[in-house]
Amino acid sequence: MIMFGRFNGIVFVLLLFFSSLLGSIFILFPFIPLAFLLPKTFRFLADRFVGYWTTFPASMISFMFGVKFRITGDLIERDKPALIIMNHRTRLDWLFFWNALYKMDPWLLVSEKISLKSDLKKIPGAGWAMGCNAYIFLNRNYEHDQNVIESLLKYYKDSGFNYQMLLFPEGTDRGERAARISDEFAAKHGLPKYNYVLHPRTTGFNYILNQMRKNDYIDAVYDVTVGYPDKIISSEVELLKTGCFPKFIHFDVKKYKIDEIVDYDKDNRSSDSGDFSNWLLDLWKEKEAKLARYYSKKVEDRVLEPSGNAYLWPVETIGIGYYLAFIFWILTSLMWIFFTFSIWWIKYYIIISCIFYIVSLKLKDGVEFILLDWFYKKQKSKNN
């Protein structure tokens, strides 16, 4: 295990930043012309490039911090479109979830898409790569977000690939301010006060689920509960300051077939007016109770109750995949840095690629929308 003491967090963040920056420039950008010429081929390759990069932070979490993961419940199926919902305890839940997906099935890192705050797409490197991977960025303006969600979900379906979209219905992590706002909302609407989750936002959840039904692009909803038995690191800033991660992280997954959520009329699959608010609210009420039982125990006794088929994945599953990803991204990043300083034209190539990503953000609100434009123009030309 590689250890840098209190500098673990700084090394981790720097490796994430430079590997994603260099990867978006030297791996993804050369294939951008393919997005215009053969958009489905680009989608196939970009999914795999970004999916393989996500194995890198997953490997560092294990190697540098020695974090162990306990995964229970149902298997998420990578060959069927689905919606994944999770409580949002910290700003790093999505990062830790990559380890859970890898443990269940490494190919889930290829098929997972994430709904994120729109500000994240502005991060050089990581934001560019997530745009190339067609993540859904939301800015909490419902009218604007509706168009983004509708466009990306339709693109997923029309691309011919099956994805599992990760959504945090609470909208934000359970920090002090968010918890206070959630408590005020509960008091105003006569709802119970929660100590471990936030009251979920049903409007966005309803819209996404209805859009997926409308596109006949959903097989199931997976409810994921995350628990931190020993230590909670709330944010990237705390990680940088302390250089610590939790020693253990628990994930439990419960699968709900779509007909368990709503009376799914096969003759009216285009319906987009279903109201699943009560289902979500009841689910979050159960999640609060489940986490209350979890945290009421001594640290060493805290385990989430397995759901569904009650699978229990081995805690120790560090295989060759982690080692290969760790070595690959370290060596290639060093190689690209060396080329940058030793080959004159590489500097101009880097400038051109950065200009492309920045202009895409300014003119089209992100590279993902350029990909959509090219995809549908190609589809239109084929039909004509």
N, C-alpha and C positions, 0 to 999 in steps of 0.2 A: 504493500500500500504506500502510495506517495503522500508524504505529509509535509506541509509547510507551516505548521503551527497556526498562529493567528493570521498569517498571510494566506491561508487556504482560500478564503473568500476572494481576495484580490486576484490571486492566480486563476481561480475558477472563472471569474467575470472577464478577465483579460483574455483567457483562452476562448471563451464563448464569443467575445466580441471579434477577435481577429480571425478565428476560424470561420465565422459566419460572414464576415466582411470579405475575406479572401475567397471563400467558397462562392459567394454570389457574383464575384468578379471573374474568377478563373474557371468555375465549373458551370454556373447557370448562364451567365451572359453570352458565352460563345454559342449557346443553343437558341438564343432569342430569335434569330432568323428562321429557325425551324418552327417557331410558334406561328409565323406568318405563312410558311409554305406547307407544313404538315402539323397543324395544331394538335391533333390527337396524339401524334408521336411525341411532341414536346410535352404534353400533359403526362404521358407515360413516363418519360425520362425525368421530368422535374419532380414528380411524386417520389421517385426512387432516390434522386440526389438528396432532396431535403430529408426524406425518411432516414437515409443513411447518416446524415449529419446529426439527427436527433439521437442517434445511438451514441454519439460522442459525449454530450452532457450526461446521458444516462450512465455511461462508463465512468466518467469522472466522479459522479455522485457516489458510486460504489468504491472506486479506487482511492480517491482523495479524502473522502469523508467517512467511508466505511458504513454508509447507511444501509440498513437491511429493510426489506419490504415483505410484508405479510399480505398476500392477495387471496381473497376468498370469494365464493359466490358463483356466478355464472360466467361462462366464457363469452367474450365479445366476438362475434363472427365477422371476419374481415371481408367476406365475399357477399355481404348483404348490406344495403344502405340502412343507416340507423341514426338515431339521435342519442347522444350521451349527455346526461345531466349530472351535475355534481355540486355538493355544497362547497363554498369557497372560503375556507378558513384562513388561508394566507395568500399572498401575491405570487407564491411559488408553486401552488397546487398543480398547475398544468405542467410545470417542469418535472415534478416528481412523478406525475402520471405516466410519463414516457417510460419510466422503469417498470411500472405495472403493465403497460401494454407489451413491452418487450418480454416480460416474464410470461405473459399469457400466450403471445404469438408475435414474434418480431415483425412480421409483415403488417401488423396493425399500425406500426410507425409510418408505413407508406400510405395506408388508407385513411388515417385520421386527419380531419380538418378541425380547426379551432376558431371559435368566435372570440375576438379580442377587442380591446379598446382601440379606437382609431389612431390615437397618439403613438402607438407602438410601431405603426408602419413608417414613422419618420426616423426610426433608429437606423443609421447606416449599417448595411450588411444584413443584420437580422430582419429588419423591416422589409428590405428588398427581397430577401429569400422567401419570407412568408407571403409576400405579394406574388412572387413567381409560383408559389405553391397554392395560390388562390384561397388563402385564409379569408375569413369574413371579418372585416373591421367595422365596428359600430361606434357611432359618436353620441348615442343617447338622444338623437333627434329622430323621433319615431317616423315621421314622414320620409326623411332621408334614408333611415335604416331599412324601411320597408322595401325601397327600391334596391338597395344593396343586397338584402337577403333574397329577394325574389330573383334577381339577376344571377347571383352565385349559385343558388340551389338549382335553377334551371340549367345553368352551365354544367353543374355536376351531372345532372341526369343526361343531358345531351352529349356529354363527353363519352358516355358509355362505360364509365367506371363507377364502382360502388364505394362510397365513402361513409365514414362514421363521423358525424359532426359533434364536437364537444361544446356544450353550452353551460354557462354558470347562470342559472335563473335568478340568483340573488343580485346579479349585476356588478357586484364588487366584493372584495374580500371583507371578512369580519374584523375590521379595525375598530378602534374606539369610536371614531366619528360615525362610521356606518352602523355600528351597533346602537348608538344613541338615536340615530334617525329611524332605524327599524323599530326601536322601542316606542318612539313617538308616534310612528305610523300605527303600531299595534294598539296603543292607548286611544288614538283617535277613532279607530274602526272597531273597537271592542274585540280585539284579537289577543291571544295569549302572548306574554313576553317570553322571548326565547333567549337562552343563555349560550347556545352552541351553534345556532344557525341564524341567518337573517330571513325575514319574510320574503319569499320569492316574488319576482315581478311576473305576473301572469300574462300581461299583454304581449310581450315579446315571445314568450314560450308558445302561446296560442298561435301567434302569427307564423312562427317557424314550423310548428307541427302541421298547421293547416296547409302551408305551402308545400311541405314534403308530401302530404296526402294528395294535394292537387296534382303534383307531378308524378304520382304513383311511385314515390321514391323513398319509401320507408318500410322496413320490415318490423322494427322493434324500437322501443325506448329502453335504454340502459340507465338505471339509477345507480350512481356511484356515491358511496359515503367514504370520506377520508377522515382518518383520525390520527392524531399525533400523541402517542402514549407518554413520551418522556420530555420532549422539548418542542416548542413552537417557534420557528423563525419566521417572522411576519412579512419581511420584505427584503429586497436586494440590498438596501442600505444597512439593515441589521446584519446581513450576511457579510458585507464588506467590513463592518466594524468588529464583529466577533470571530469571523472565520469558522463558524460552527454551523452544522446542520443537525437535525434530529438524528438520534441513533436508530430509531425505528419509525416506520410509517406504515399505516395499515389502510388498505383499500378493500371495500366490499362492494360487489356488483350484483344488482338484481335486474333480470331481464323481464320486460313487459312486452308481450306481443301486442301489435297495434289494436287487435280486437279486444284486448283486455282493458284498453284505455277508453275506447269509444265503440259504439255499435257501428262497425265499419261496413257501410253499404257498398258492395262491389259494383253495383250498377250506377253508383253516383260518386266515383272516386275523385271527381274534379271539385267536389264540395270543399269550400274553404271557409266555412262559417261555424265550424265546431267550437265549442267552448269547453276547454279542459281545465279551467281555473280551479274548480273544486277538487279535481283529481290531484293537481299539483299541490294545492294547499294541504290536502290530507296527507300526501306523501311527505311533505316537509314537516308536518306535525309528527309523523312516525319517525322521521329522521332525527328530530330534536330529542324524542324519547329514547331512541337508540343510542345517541351520543351521550345523553344524560346517564344512562346505565353504564356506558363505557368509561366515562370520566369519574364516575362515583367509586370505581375500584382503585386499588393500589396500582401504582405504575406498573409493577411487574405482572399484574394480573389483567391488565387491559388488553382485551382482544375484541374485535367486532364480531357480532354474531353472524355466521355465514348465512347468506341468503340463497334462494333459488335451489340449484342443484348442489349447493354447499361444497363446491370444489375447493381444495386447499392446495395452492401451488407451493412447491418447496421454497423456503426462505433463501437457501444457498443455491443460486442458479447462475453464477457468473461463468459463462462459457467463452468459447473462443471468439464469438462475435464482438464482445466488449473489448477484448484485447486488440483485435484487428482494427476496429473503429478508432480506438484510442491511438494506436500507432499510426494509422493512416492520416488522421487529421493533424497530428503533431508534426509528422514528417512532411506532409504536403504544405502545411502552413510555413514551415521553415524554408522549404524549397521555393515557394512563391515569394517570400520575403527576400531570399537571396537573388532570385531573378529580377526582382524590382530594382535592386541596387546595382546589379551587374550588367543588365541588358537595357540599353537606352530606349528602345522602342516600347518596352513593357510599360514604361511610365506613361507614354501617350495612350496606350491601350487602356490602362487603368483610368486615366482622365476621361476617355470616351465612354467607358462603361458607367462611371459615376455620373456623368452628365445625362446619360440615358435614364438612369433610375431617378435622378432628381427632377428631370423634365417630366417624366411619367407621373410623378407625384404632383407636380405643379399644374400640369395641363389636364390630366385624366384622373386625378385623385388616387393614383397608384398603378403599378405595372399590371395588376390583375385585370384592370378594366381595358387596358390595351390588349391583353390576351383574349378577353371576351370579344372585343371588336373584331380582331383578326379571325377568331374561331367562327363567328357567325357570318362574316363576309365570305369565308371559305365555304361554309355550308350553303350560303345563298348562291354562290357561283356554281357549285355542284348541282344544285337544283335547277338552275337555269341551263 
